[in-house]
Amino acid sequence: MFAMLMSLACTTDEPSVDDTVAVAEDGLTYYADVKPVLDVHCTRCHFDEGLGVGDFTDPDTVTSFAEVMLGEIDSGAMPPAVSDTDCHDYRGSGQLNIDDSELKILADWIDGGKVLGDPATDPQVVPTSGVLSDPDIVLMMPEVYTPAWSDEANPGNEYRCFVLDPELEEDVFFEAMAPEVDNESLAHHIVLFSENRSDLSEEQLDPQGWDCIDQSGAGDGMIAGWAPGMLPVEFPAETGMKLGSEKVLILQMHYFQSGAEPEPDRSGYAFRTKPESEVKEEVIMFPLGLYSFNVPAGDDDYTDSGSFMNSYPVDLKIHGVFPHMHVLGQAYGASITHADGSETCIVEGDYDFDNQLTYQFAEDDMPVVSNGDSIDFYCNWNNSISNDDLPHSEPVNAGYGERTDEEMCFFFSLVSY
């Protein structure tokens, strides 16, 4: 797509913002009609220095690239793959899928001459964003850190952990959270753990952090996980995730930048909190996944699967699920097999490493795993030369591992009971 966009940018003879007439034959204009669609569906990735190619917050860019944008949407390449709502709907699904009526707006605007119109007609739709609005706690790495890429066994990969201390005077509950990613070109993923403040070692207190590829010293419990494309996690009313006053947070940054000079980063995490008196239901992180598998070199359709049986004498209510693989991943699915033989689909869809999400369910539509039920899940990979994201020049066998050229199959689940 990048080559197509650049070719169009070099050859287009479209009018600029200043000389586009403000009258459209069909009444559609950029500001009144097209910009709201882009704000909802596109600009969370396509902005200046974003993961997506092109800054779609800029009218000139949209005018120049409009035909290519329409072609990418019409072909199904954009918006990027997400879980199928026919499996189970989730909060915000309308923001992540574009419907035919919105596609027609873009097509008709192009046919009508791509008129910009009056900026005052912009309805000011709140853009879809991975940044948490109105946080009351923002914790950043103690200092700017530049990866050293010094581990010869893990070229271009570095796992660095940093202590983030909220210095709480009393227990709090997170009602929403999202990372503050400083250098998105470096961040392969972020994992957030909790740890007792009294258990911190001298090494962990170093403001430059410590090497934690094996998760050594990475805390006593997982709080959150982030990967490219993620939107903020927000819990329903009277629900939250607890962090005790005796706790600190451990931020694990997985940096990956193959063949490039090291760049600095200072990332962190943002939270909205509520007091314990406002919480009736506590949410915990419940990781499900495979640790032993081998994706054969050359196989373009390899699947492995796993299962978790709920042997606890409680119902597990699933608030959200974050499916996670690496660059060979191409599809995933998870469902509940109930004790009576019926099934409930949780998440299922094509996988896009650059668009990983925690699928959060409506309060009245959360999957429930009762005693005797099982969660069955699978991951599907493409380890062949047909995969444009193949991490090696030729396919090699890929097993479980933290590195970008290794693989994972996880369903990080947020549950209460």
C-alpha positions in Angstrom: 0.0 0.0 0.0 2.8 2.4 0.8 4.2 2.2 -2.8 0.7 2.9 -4.1 0.2 5.9 -1.9 3.6 7.4 -2.8 3.0 6.9 -6.5 -0.3 8.7 -6.2 1.2 11.4 -4.2 3.8 12.0 -6.9 1.4 12.0 -9.8 -1.8 13.5 -8.5 -2.9 16.9 -9.8 -5.6 17.4 -7.2 -6.5 20.9 -6.0 -5.1 22.0 -2.6 -7.1 23.1 0.4 -6.8 26.8 -0.6 -8.2 26.4 -4.2 -10.9 23.8 -3.8 -14.4 25.2 -4.3 -16.8 25.1 -1.4 -19.9 23.9 -3.3 -20.5 20.2 -4.1 -23.1 19.0 -6.6 -24.3 16.2 -4.3 -23.9 18.3 -1.1 -21.1 16.1 0.3 -18.0 17.9 1.7 -14.9 16.8 3.4 -15.5 18.7 6.7 -19.2 17.9 7.1 -19.3 14.3 5.8 -15.9 12.6 5.2 -13.9 13.9 8.1 -16.3 12.4 10.7 -16.0 9.0 9.0 -12.2 9.2 9.1 -12.1 10.4 12.7 -14.1 7.3 13.8 -12.5 4.6 11.6 -9.0 5.7 10.4 -7.2 8.4 12.3 -6.3 6.3 15.3 -3.6 4.8 13.1 -3.3 7.2 10.2 -1.9 10.4 11.8 1.4 12.2 11.8 4.0 9.6 13.1 1.2 7.0 13.5 1.4 3.3 12.5 -0.6 3.8 9.4 0.7 5.3 6.1 -0.4 8.8 5.5 -1.8 11.5 7.8 -5.6 11.4 7.4 -6.1 14.3 9.7 -4.7 16.5 6.9 -7.3 17.5 4.2 -4.6 17.8 1.5 -3.5 14.2 2.2 -7.0 12.9 2.2 -7.8 14.7 -1.1 -4.7 13.2 -2.7 -5.1 9.7 -1.4 -8.9 9.4 -1.6 -9.0 6.9 -4.5 -6.5 4.6 -2.9 -8.2 4.8 0.5 -11.5 3.8 -1.2 -9.8 0.9 -3.0 -8.3 -0.4 0.3 -11.6 -0.2 2.1 -13.5 -1.7 -0.8 -11.1 -4.6 -1.1 -11.4 -5.4 2.6 -7.8 -4.6 3.4 -9.0 -1.6 5.5 -10.0 -1.2 8.2 -7.7 -3.8 9.6 -8.9 -7.2 10.8 -10.9 -7.4 14.0 -12.9 -10.1 15.8 -16.1 -11.1 13.9 -19.2 -9.6 15.5 -21.2 -12.6 14.3 -19.1 -14.5 16.9 -19.8 -12.1 19.7 -20.4 -8.4 19.6 -18.2 -6.1 21.7 -18.1 -2.5 22.8 -16.8 -0.1 20.1 -17.3 -2.6 17.3 -18.9 0.1 15.2 -15.7 2.1 15.4 -13.6 -0.8 14.2 -15.8 -1.8 11.3 -17.0 0.4 8.4 -20.4 -0.1 6.9 -21.6 0.3 3.3 -23.3 3.7 4.0 -20.0 5.2 5.2 -18.1 3.7 2.3 -20.7 5.3 -0.1 -20.0 8.7 1.5 -16.4 8.5 0.6 -17.2 7.2 -2.9 -19.8 9.9 -3.6 -17.5 12.6 -2.2 -14.8 11.5 -4.7 -17.3 11.5 -7.6 -18.6 14.9 -6.6 -15.2 16.5 -7.0 -13.7 16.1 -3.5 -15.0 19.4 -2.2 -13.6 20.5 1.2 -16.4 22.8 2.2 -16.5 25.0 5.3 -14.5 23.9 8.4 -17.3 25.3 10.5 -19.5 22.5 9.4 -17.3 19.9 11.0 -19.6 18.1 13.5 -16.5 17.6 15.8 -16.9 13.8 16.2 -14.7 12.5 19.1 -11.9 10.6 17.3 -11.3 7.0 18.1 -8.0 7.0 20.0 -5.6 4.7 21.9 -5.0 7.5 24.4 -6.9 7.5 27.7 -8.9 10.7 28.3 -9.0 12.4 31.7 -6.6 10.1 33.6 -6.0 10.9 37.3 -2.7 8.9 37.5 0.0 9.0 34.8 3.2 7.1 35.5 6.1 7.4 33.2 9.5 5.6 33.1 11.9 7.3 35.6 14.2 8.4 32.8 14.6 8.4 29.0 16.0 5.0 28.0 17.7 4.0 24.7 17.9 0.3 23.9 21.4 -1.0 23.5 20.6 -4.0 21.3 23.5 -5.7 23.2 22.1 -9.3 23.4 23.7 -11.1 20.5 21.3 -14.0 21.0 18.3 -11.7 20.5 19.2 -9.3 17.7 17.0 -6.3 17.5 15.1 -7.3 20.6 15.3 -5.9 24.1 13.1 -6.5 27.1 13.5 -3.8 29.7 11.6 -3.5 33.0 11.0 -0.3 34.9 9.4 0.4 38.3 6.5 2.8 38.2 5.5 3.8 41.8 2.1 5.5 42.2 2.9 6.1 45.9 -0.6 5.3 47.0 -1.8 6.1 50.5 -4.7 3.7 50.2 -5.9 0.9 47.9 -7.4 2.1 44.5 -9.3 0.4 41.7 -8.5 1.1 38.1 -11.7 1.8 36.1 -9.8 2.5 32.9 -6.2 2.2 31.7 -4.0 2.7 28.6 -0.3 3.1 27.9 1.4 6.4 27.1 3.6 5.1 24.2 6.4 7.5 23.5 8.1 5.8 20.6 5.7 3.6 18.7 8.3 2.6 16.2 10.2 0.8 19.0 7.3 -0.8 21.0 6.6 -4.4 20.1 4.5 -4.8 23.2 4.1 -3.6 26.8 3.2 -5.8 29.8 2.2 -4.3 33.1 2.7 -6.3 36.4 2.2 -5.5 40.1 4.8 -6.0 42.8 5.2 -5.5 46.5 7.2 -2.3 47.1 9.1 -4.1 49.9 10.2 -6.8 47.6 12.1 -4.5 45.1 15.8 -5.2 44.7 18.5 -2.6 44.2 18.7 -3.6 40.6 15.0 -2.9 40.1 15.3 0.5 41.6 17.8 1.6 38.9 16.0 4.4 36.9 17.5 2.9 33.7 15.6 -0.4 34.5 16.9 -3.9 34.1 17.0 -6.7 31.5 13.9 -8.9 31.9 13.7 -11.1 28.8 13.0 -14.1 31.0 10.6 -12.0 33.1 13.0 -12.1 36.1 11.8 -9.7 38.7 8.7 -8.9 36.6 6.3 -8.9 39.5 3.7 -11.0 41.2 0.7 -10.6 38.9 -0.2 -9.3 35.4 -2.3 -6.1 35.3 -2.5 -5.3 31.6 -1.0 -6.0 28.1 -0.7 -3.7 25.2 0.3 -4.2 21.5 0.0 -1.9 18.4 -3.6 -0.9 17.7 -4.9 -1.3 21.2 -7.6 1.0 22.5 -8.0 1.9 26.2 -9.5 -0.8 28.5 -12.5 0.6 30.4 -14.5 -1.4 33.0 -18.3 -1.0 33.6 -19.7 1.0 36.5 -19.1 -0.6 40.0 -16.3 -2.7 38.5 -12.5 -2.3 38.7 -9.1 -3.8 39.0 -7.4 -3.5 42.4 -4.0 -2.1 43.2 -3.1 -2.2 46.9 -1.3 0.7 48.5 1.7 -1.6 49.2 2.1 -2.2 45.5 4.2 -0.7 42.7 3.8 -1.4 39.0 6.5 -3.0 36.8 6.4 -1.8 33.2 7.9 -4.4 30.8 8.9 -2.8 27.4 9.6 -5.1 24.5 11.6 -3.0 22.1 12.1 -4.2 18.6 13.8 -2.4 15.7 15.6 -4.6 13.3 18.6 -3.1 11.5 18.1 0.4 12.9 20.1 2.7 15.1 18.8 2.8 18.7 16.3 5.6 19.5 15.3 6.9 22.9 12.0 6.2 24.6 10.1 7.2 27.7 6.8 5.4 27.8 4.4 4.9 30.7 0.8 4.1 31.7 -2.3 6.2 32.4 -5.2 5.3 34.7 -8.6 6.5 35.9 -9.3 5.3 39.4 -12.1 5.0 41.8 -12.3 4.2 45.6 -13.1 0.8 46.9 -16.5 2.0 48.1 -17.6 2.4 44.5 -16.6 -1.2 43.5 -18.8 -4.2 43.8 -17.0 -6.5 41.3 -13.2 -6.9 41.1 -11.6 -7.8 37.8 -8.4 -9.8 37.5 -6.1 -10.7 34.6 -6.5 -14.4 33.6 -4.0 -15.4 30.9 -4.9 -18.4 28.7 -2.4 -19.8 26.2 -0.1 -22.3 24.7 3.5 -22.7 25.8 4.5 -25.8 23.7 4.0 -25.7 19.9 6.0 -25.7 16.7 5.0 -23.9 13.6 6.8 -25.7 10.8 8.8 -23.8 8.3 7.0 -23.4 5.0 3.5 -24.2 6.4 1.0 -21.5 5.4 -1.9 -22.8 7.4 -0.8 -24.3 10.7 -3.1 -24.5 13.7 -2.6 -25.5 17.3 -5.2 -25.4 20.1 -5.7 -25.6 23.8 -8.4 -25.8 26.5 -9.1 -24.6 30.0 -11.6 -26.4 32.2 -13.3 -24.3 34.9 -12.9 -26.6 38.0 -13.5 -23.7 40.4 -16.9 -23.6 42.3 -17.7 -20.2 40.8 -18.8 -18.6 37.6 -16.1 -16.7 35.7 -17.5 -13.6 33.9 -15.4 -12.6 30.9 -15.2 -8.8 30.6 -12.7 -8.8 27.7 -10.2 -10.8 25.8 -6.9 -9.8 24.2 -5.8 -12.4 21.5 -2.0 -12.2 21.0 0.4 -13.7 18.5 3.4 -12.4 16.7 4.0 -11.7 13.0 3.3 -15.2 11.7 -0.2 -15.1 13.2 -3.1 -15.1 10.8 -6.3 -16.2 12.6 -7.6 -17.1 16.1 -10.7 -18.2 18.0 -11.9 -18.9 21.5 -15.3 -20.3 22.6 -17.0 -21.8 25.7 -18.2 -25.4 25.6 -20.8 -25.6 28.3 -21.4 -28.7 30.4 -24.7 -29.3 28.6 -22.8 -29.4 25.2 -23.9 -26.0 24.0 -21.3 -23.4 22.8 -20.8 -19.7 23.2 -18.4 -18.0 20.8 -16.1 -15.4 22.5 -13.7 -14.0 19.9 -12.8 -15.2 16.4 -11.2 -13.6 13.4 -8.3 -12.9 11.1 -5.2 -11.6 13.0 -3.3 -8.4 12.3 -0.2 -7.8 14.3 -0.5 -4.0 13.9 -4.1 -4.0 15.1 -4.3 -6.0 18.3 -7.2 -5.2 20.6 -8.8 -6.2 23.9 -12.3 -7.0 22.9 -14.5 -5.7 25.8 -18.1 -7.0 26.1 -21.2 -5.1 27.1 -22.2 -5.4 30.7 -25.4 -7.4 29.9 -23.6 -9.6 27.3 -20.5 -11.0 29.0 -19.7 -14.7 28.3 -19.9 -16.7 31.5 -17.8 -19.9 32.2 -19.5 -22.0 34.9 -18.1 -24.9 36.8 -17.6 -27.8 34.4 -17.5 -25.5 31.3 -14.3 -25.3 29.2 -12.8 -22.4 27.2 -11.4 -23.9 24.0 -9.1 -21.8 21.9 -6.9 -22.0 18.8 -4.2 -20.0 16.9 -3.4 -20.3 13.2 -0.1 -19.2 11.6 1.4 -18.6 8.2 5.1 -19.5 8.2 5.6 -19.4 4.5 7.1 -16.9 2.0 3.5 -15.8 1.2 3.5 -14.0 4.6 4.7 -10.5 3.9 5.7 -10.1 7.6 8.0 -13.2 7.6 10.8 -12.2 10.0 13.5 -14.2 8.2 14.5 -14.3 4.5 13.5 -17.9 4.4 11.0 -19.7 6.8 12.4 -21.4 9.9 10.5 -23.5 12.5 8.9 -21.2 15.1 8.1 -22.2 18.7 7.0 -20.4 21.8 9.1 -17.4 22.8 9.2 -13.7 23.6 11.1 -12.5 20.6 9.5 -11.1 17.5 10.8 -13.9 15.4 9.3 -16.5 17.8 5.6 -17.0 18.4 2.9 -16.9 20.9 -0.7 -18.0 21.3 -2.4 -16.1 24.2 -5.9 -15.0 25.1 -5.3 -12.5 27.9 -8.7 -12.5 29.6 -10.2 -10.0 32.1 -12.5 -11.9 34.4 -14.5 -11.5 37.6 -16.2 -14.1 39.8 
